[in-house]
Amino acid sequence: MNQLNLYHIFYTVAQCGNISAAAKKLYISQPAVSKSISRLEESFASPLLIRSSRGVTLTENGQLLYKHLDTAFQAIRQGEEMISRNDLLGAGSLSIGVSTTLCKYVLLPYLQDYITANPYVKVSLSCQSTYETIASLENGRLDLGLVGESDRLESSHLTFLPIREIHDIFVCSPKYLSKLHSQIGENGDLLAQGTFLLLDKNNVTRQYIDKHMLLQNITMEHQIEVTTLDLLIDFARIGLGIACVIGEFVQNELKEGSLMECSIREPIPPRRIGFAYSRSAQQSAAVNAFLGQVDCKEQA
C-alpha cells in the first residue's frame, strides 16, 4: 500500500473518530485499517492516534498531520470538481483576435452573453489589425477572429461566418460643413477643398475606401491620418475635417446632431464583418459553443 493510501486511511479515521466507522466508509476490514495506521506511525516513529473503548483521539503529531492532509485533500476535491464542471459546461479556453473598433462596437455584446453562459471558460482577447488576426488564425495562435471581409481573407484557408453589413460614410460637424460651404459655395466640390480624416493606410477599412475612390477616379487632396475610429469621430466632432467612419458606429452622434453625413458623389458599397476560424483545425467545445451562440443570435 503506497503512502497516499495510508494518509487517506488515517484521514478517514481522524474524521470518523472510530476505526470501525472508518473501515465501513473505506470498505475495508478493521484489522486492515489498524495495520495501515500502525505502518504510518512506524514511518514517523511517533504515535498519531490514542485508541480507547470510545474511539480514537489524535496526538499532537496526529493533529498536525491531519491539518495538512485536510488542506491537501480539499485541494484535490476542488480540482476534481473543476474538471467535472469543465466537462459538464464545456469549459476550456477561447482566444479571439479583433481590432479595437470591432471589439468596442461589435464583439462586447457577444462576449457578454458568452461569458454569462460559460463562466468557467478562460477568454483572451488580442486587439490587433485584421491582417495580424488572419495571420494568427492561419498559424493556429488564435481560435477566432472578428474581421471585415478583405482580399486577404478571401485568399486564406479560413471559414468566414458573416454577422452583419456595415456602411462606410463621410461625416463632419455642422460648423465645419457650414464653414466649408461659405468658402466653396453650396455646390462646391468638398473633395477638392475639404480636409479628410482617414485611418492609416495599413488599415483594412482604409484600403477598402481607397479602392472605391480609385474606381471612382476620386482624389482626396487634403488628408489627416489617425489610428483608430474613435479618434476619427473625435476629430470630426471638434471640426477638424470630414471623417470616413462606419455609419453604424456613429448613430448616437448623428441623432444628437454633433455630426452630420456628407454626400460624396457615389456612396461606398456596404461590406460584411464576421467571425473567421480555421476550417482545418478541430474546434474545441469552447469555440463551438461561441459559434453556436453567434449562429443562434443571428437567426433570432
C-alpha positions as CSV (number, residue, x, y, z in Angstrom):
1,M,0.0,0.0,0.0
2,N,1.5,3.4,-1.0
3,Q,1.9,6.3,1.3
4,L,-1.0,8.3,-0.2
5,N,-3.4,5.4,0.7
6,L,-2.0,5.3,4.2
7,Y,-2.7,9.0,4.5
8,H,-6.2,8.6,3.2
9,I,-7.0,5.9,5.7
10,F,-5.5,7.9,8.6
11,Y,-7.5,11.0,7.4
12,T,-10.8,9.0,7.3
13,V,-10.2,7.5,10.8
14,A,-9.5,11.0,12.2
15,Q,-12.7,12.3,10.6
16,C,-14.8,9.4,11.8
17,G,-13.2,9.3,15.3
18,N,-13.6,5.5,15.2
19,I,-11.7,2.7,13.4
20,S,-14.8,0.6,12.8
21,A,-16.7,3.5,11.3
22,A,-13.7,4.3,9.1
23,A,-13.5,0.7,7.9
24,K,-17.1,0.8,6.8
25,K,-16.6,4.1,5.0
26,L,-13.5,2.8,3.3
27,Y,-15.0,-0.7,2.5
28,I,-12.0,-2.5,4.1
29,S,-11.7,-4.5,7.3
30,Q,-11.0,-3.1,10.8
31,P,-7.7,-5.1,11.0
32,A,-6.6,-3.6,7.6
33,V,-7.3,-0.1,9.0
34,S,-5.4,-0.7,12.2
35,K,-2.4,-2.2,10.3
36,S,-2.3,0.8,8.0
37,I,-2.3,3.2,10.9
38,S,0.4,1.3,12.6
39,R,2.6,1.4,9.4
40,L,2.1,5.1,9.2
41,E,3.0,5.6,12.8
42,E,6.1,3.4,12.3
43,S,7.2,5.6,9.3
44,F,7.0,8.7,11.6
45,A,8.4,6.8,14.6
46,S,5.6,8.6,16.5
47,P,2.1,7.7,17.7
48,L,-0.7,9.5,15.7
49,L,-3.8,8.1,17.5
50,I,-4.7,7.3,21.0
51,R,-7.1,4.4,21.0
52,S,-9.8,3.8,23.6
53,S,-13.1,2.0,24.0
54,R,-14.9,5.2,23.0
55,G,-12.9,5.6,19.7
56,V,-9.7,7.4,18.9
57,T,-8.2,10.8,19.6
58,L,-5.4,12.5,17.8
59,T,-2.0,13.0,19.4
60,E,-0.2,16.4,18.9
61,N,1.6,15.0,15.8
62,G,-1.6,13.4,14.6
63,Q,-3.4,16.8,14.8
64,L,-0.5,18.4,12.8
65,L,-0.7,15.7,10.1
66,Y,-4.5,15.8,9.9
67,K,-4.4,19.6,9.5
68,H,-2.1,19.4,6.5
69,L,-3.9,16.4,5.0
70,D,-7.2,18.3,5.3
71,T,-5.8,21.1,3.2
72,A,-4.3,18.7,0.6
73,F,-7.5,16.6,0.2
74,Q,-9.6,19.7,-0.1
75,A,-7.4,20.9,-2.9
76,I,-7.7,17.5,-4.6
77,R,-11.5,17.7,-4.3
78,Q,-11.6,21.2,-5.7
79,G,-9.5,20.1,-8.7
80,E,-11.9,17.1,-9.3
81,E,-14.9,19.5,-9.1
82,M,-13.3,21.9,-11.6
83,I,-12.6,19.1,-14.0
84,S,-16.2,17.9,-13.6
85,R,-17.5,21.4,-14.3
86,N,-15.3,21.7,-17.3
87,D,-16.7,18.5,-18.8
88,L,-20.2,19.5,-17.9
89,L,-20.1,23.1,-19.0
90,G,-17.8,22.7,-21.9
91,A,-15.2,24.9,-20.2
92,G,-11.7,25.5,-21.6
93,S,-10.1,28.4,-23.3
94,L,-11.1,30.7,-26.1
95,S,-8.8,33.2,-27.8
96,I,-10.1,35.9,-30.1
97,G,-8.4,38.4,-32.4
98,V,-10.2,41.7,-33.1
99,S,-9.5,45.3,-33.9
100,T,-10.1,47.9,-31.1
101,T,-13.0,49.3,-33.2
102,L,-14.8,46.0,-33.7
103,C,-14.1,45.0,-30.1
104,K,-15.9,48.1,-28.8
105,Y,-18.8,48.3,-31.2
106,V,-19.5,44.7,-32.1
107,L,-17.8,42.0,-30.0
108,L,-18.7,43.1,-26.5
109,P,-22.4,42.0,-26.6
110,Y,-21.5,38.6,-28.0
111,L,-18.8,38.3,-25.3
112,Q,-21.1,39.3,-22.5
113,D,-23.7,36.7,-23.4
114,Y,-21.0,34.0,-23.9
115,I,-19.2,34.6,-20.6
116,T,-22.6,34.6,-18.7
117,A,-23.4,31.2,-20.2
118,N,-19.9,29.8,-19.9
119,P,-18.4,31.4,-16.7
120,Y,-15.6,28.8,-16.5
121,V,-14.1,29.4,-19.9
122,K,-10.8,31.4,-20.0
123,V,-11.2,34.1,-22.6
124,S,-8.3,36.0,-24.0
125,L,-8.5,38.9,-26.5
126,S,-5.8,40.1,-28.8
127,C,-6.5,43.7,-30.1
128,Q,-4.7,43.9,-33.4
129,S,-5.2,44.6,-37.1
130,T,-7.3,42.4,-39.3
131,Y,-4.2,41.2,-41.2
132,E,-2.5,40.3,-37.9
133,T,-5.6,38.4,-36.8
134,I,-5.8,36.5,-40.1
135,A,-2.1,35.5,-39.9
136,S,-2.6,34.4,-36.3
137,L,-5.6,32.2,-37.3
138,E,-3.7,30.6,-40.1
139,N,-0.7,29.9,-37.7
140,G,-3.0,28.4,-35.1
141,R,-2.3,31.1,-32.5
142,L,-5.9,32.2,-32.3
143,D,-9.2,30.3,-32.2
144,L,-11.4,33.0,-33.7
145,G,-11.1,36.4,-35.3
146,L,-13.7,39.1,-35.7
147,V,-12.8,40.7,-39.0
148,G,-14.1,42.5,-42.1
149,E,-14.1,40.9,-45.5
150,S,-11.0,41.6,-47.5
151,D,-8.9,40.2,-50.3
152,R,-6.5,38.8,-47.7
153,L,-9.4,36.9,-46.0
154,E,-10.7,35.6,-49.3
155,S,-7.3,34.2,-50.3
156,S,-6.9,32.5,-46.9
157,H,-7.9,29.0,-45.9
158,L,-10.3,30.3,-43.3
159,T,-14.1,29.9,-42.8
160,F,-16.0,33.1,-42.6
161,L,-19.3,33.4,-40.7
162,P,-20.8,36.8,-41.6
163,I,-22.9,38.6,-38.9
164,R,-23.8,41.9,-40.4
165,E,-23.2,44.5,-43.1
166,I,-21.5,47.8,-42.3
167,H,-21.6,51.1,-44.3
168,D,-18.7,53.5,-44.6
169,I,-19.9,57.1,-44.7
170,F,-18.4,60.6,-44.5
171,V,-19.3,62.8,-41.6
172,C,-18.4,66.2,-40.2
173,S,-19.6,68.7,-37.7
174,P,-22.3,71.1,-38.8
175,K,-20.0,74.0,-38.0
176,Y,-17.2,72.6,-40.2
177,L,-19.6,72.0,-43.1
178,S,-21.1,75.5,-42.8
179,K,-17.6,77.0,-42.9
180,L,-16.6,74.9,-45.9
181,H,-19.7,75.9,-47.8
182,S,-19.0,79.5,-47.1
183,Q,-15.7,79.1,-48.8
184,I,-16.7,77.0,-51.8
185,G,-20.4,77.6,-52.1
186,E,-23.3,75.1,-51.6
187,N,-22.5,73.3,-54.8
188,G,-18.7,73.4,-54.4
189,D,-16.5,70.3,-54.6
190,L,-16.0,69.1,-51.0
191,L,-13.4,66.6,-52.2
192,A,-11.2,69.3,-53.6
193,Q,-11.4,71.7,-50.7
194,G,-12.2,69.6,-47.6
195,T,-9.7,68.1,-45.2
196,F,-10.4,64.4,-44.9
197,L,-9.8,62.4,-41.7
198,L,-8.9,58.8,-42.6
199,L,-7.5,55.7,-40.9
200,D,-3.9,54.9,-41.7
201,K,-3.1,53.0,-44.9
202,N,-2.4,49.7,-43.2
203,N,-6.0,49.5,-42.0
204,V,-8.4,47.2,-43.9
205,T,-11.1,49.9,-43.8
206,R,-8.8,52.5,-45.3
207,Q,-7.7,50.1,-48.1
208,Y,-11.4,49.4,-48.9
209,I,-12.1,53.2,-49.1
210,D,-9.0,53.8,-51.2
211,K,-10.0,51.0,-53.6
212,H,-13.5,52.5,-54.0
213,M,-12.1,56.0,-54.6
214,L,-9.7,54.8,-57.2
215,L,-12.5,53.0,-59.1
216,Q,-14.5,56.3,-59.0
217,N,-11.4,58.3,-60.0
218,I,-11.8,60.4,-56.9
219,T,-8.8,62.0,-55.2
220,M,-8.9,63.4,-51.7
221,E,-6.3,66.2,-51.7
222,H,-6.1,67.1,-48.1
223,Q,-5.7,64.3,-45.6
224,I,-5.1,63.7,-41.9
225,E,-4.4,60.1,-40.9
226,V,-5.2,58.6,-37.5
227,T,-5.0,55.1,-36.0
228,T,-8.5,54.5,-34.6
229,L,-12.1,55.1,-35.4
230,D,-12.7,56.8,-32.1
231,L,-10.1,59.4,-32.9
232,L,-11.7,60.0,-36.3
233,I,-15.1,60.6,-34.6
234,D,-13.5,62.9,-32.0
235,F,-11.6,64.9,-34.7
236,A,-14.7,65.3,-36.8
237,R,-16.8,66.3,-33.8
238,I,-14.4,69.2,-33.0
239,G,-14.4,70.4,-36.6
240,L,-11.0,69.3,-37.9
241,G,-12.4,67.8,-41.1
242,I,-14.6,65.3,-42.9
243,A,-14.1,61.8,-41.4
244,C,-14.7,58.5,-43.1
245,V,-16.3,56.3,-40.5
246,I,-18.6,53.3,-40.2
247,G,-22.1,54.6,-40.1
248,E,-23.5,52.0,-37.7
249,F,-21.0,53.2,-35.1
250,V,-21.9,56.9,-35.1
251,Q,-25.7,56.7,-34.8
252,N,-25.7,58.5,-31.5
253,E,-23.6,61.4,-32.9
254,L,-25.9,61.7,-35.9
255,K,-29.0,61.6,-33.8
256,E,-27.8,64.3,-31.3
257,G,-26.5,66.4,-34.2
258,S,-22.9,66.7,-33.2
259,L,-22.1,65.0,-36.6
260,M,-23.9,65.1,-39.9
261,E,-23.5,62.9,-43.0
262,C,-21.8,64.4,-46.1
263,S,-22.7,63.3,-49.6
264,I,-19.6,62.5,-51.5
265,R,-20.6,61.6,-55.0
266,E,-21.1,57.8,-55.3
267,P,-22.0,56.0,-52.0
268,I,-19.5,53.5,-50.8
269,P,-20.8,49.9,-51.2
270,P,-21.5,48.1,-47.9
271,R,-19.2,45.3,-46.7
272,R,-19.5,42.5,-44.3
273,I,-17.9,41.7,-40.9
274,G,-18.0,38.3,-39.2
275,F,-16.1,35.6,-37.4
276,A,-13.3,33.8,-39.1
277,Y,-11.7,30.5,-38.0
278,S,-9.6,27.7,-39.4
279,R,-11.6,25.2,-41.4
280,S,-9.0,22.5,-41.0
281,A,-8.5,22.7,-37.2
282,Q,-10.7,20.6,-34.9
283,Q,-12.6,23.2,-32.8
284,S,-12.8,22.9,-29.1
285,A,-16.1,22.7,-27.1
286,A,-15.5,26.4,-26.1
287,V,-15.1,27.5,-29.7
288,N,-18.2,25.5,-30.9
289,A,-20.2,27.0,-28.0
290,F,-19.3,30.5,-29.1
291,L,-20.0,29.8,-32.8
292,G,-23.3,28.2,-31.9
293,Q,-24.3,31.2,-29.8
294,V,-23.4,33.6,-32.7
295,D,-25.5,31.5,-35.1
296,C,-28.5,31.5,-32.8
297,K,-28.2,35.2,-32.2
298,E,-28.1,36.0,-35.9
299,Q,-31.2,33.7,-36.6
300,A,-33.2,35.3,-33.8
